[in-house]
Amino acid sequence: MSFVALGLTGLNITFGKIVLLPLIGPDAFSRVSELAKYVHNFSSFRVHGGLVLIVLIFFKDNLPERVDIDWLRQGGGFIKGKHAPAGRFNLGEKLVYWLSLAAGVAVSVSGFCCCFPSTAPISPICSSPRSHMRSSPILFVALILATSISARSAWRVRSKPWHR
C-alpha cells in the first residue's frame, strides 16, 4: 500500500502542475499537493524499510551460482522443453531482483537528497536531485510494471499444459 501511495503522490509531485492543475484549479490543487507531499514523505520510510527487508531476506538466494549457467544454456527450459535446473530463484528472477534493488536504491538516494539538500554535494547522484527525482522513479515504476506483466503472462503459460 505504501508503494502505491508513494507512486500516486509522486505522479502528482512530478506531473501535477501539467495535468492536475488545469483540471481542478489552483485552490484545490494546492490542497491536494500539500496532502500528497505529506503522504509521500511519510510513506517513503515504510518503502525504505521494505527495501532493507528485501535485501536481508533474499540477498544470499540471489547471488550467482553454477546452476545459473545451466539454466541459461537451456534458455530457461524453452530450448529442451523441460524444466531447467535452478536454485531457489532462476537467473531471470535474479536479474529482476538486482535491477529492482538498484532502482530502489537510486530512488531512495534521490529522495533523501531532495528531503535533505544539505547532503547534495556528497554524492554525484545528489548533485542534481531534481533531475534524478523525475527519471529514477519513472524507470523504477516501469520496471515494476514490466515485471508484473511478465510474471502474469508466465503464470498463464505455466498453468496451461502446452508441452507434453
C-alpha positions, 0 to 999 in steps of 0.5 A: 500500500505504501508503494502505491501511495508513494507512486500516486503522490509522486505522479502528482509531485512530478506531473501535477502542475501539467495535468492536475492543475488545469483540471481542478484549479489552483485552490484545490490543487494546492490542497491536494499537493500539500496532502500528497507531499505529506503522504509521500514523505511519510510513506517513503520510510515504510518503502525504505524499510521494505527495501532493507527487508528485501535485501536481508531476506533474499540477498544470499538466494540471489547471488550467482551460482553454477546452476545459473549457467545451466539454466541459461544454456537451456534458455530457461527450459524453452530450448529442451522443453523441460524444466531447467535446473535452478536454485531457489530463484532462476537467473531471470528472477535474479536479474529482476531482483538486482535491477529492482534493488538498484532502482530502489536504491537510486530512488531512495538516494534521490529522495533523501537528497531532495528531503535533505539538500544539505547532503547534495554535494556528497554524492554525484547522484545528489548533485542534481536531485531534481533531475534524478527525482523525475527519471529514477522513479519513472524507470523504477515504476516501469520496471515494476510494471514490466515485471508484473506483466511478465510474471502474469503472462508466465503464470498463464503459460505455466498453468496451461499444459502446452508441452507434453 
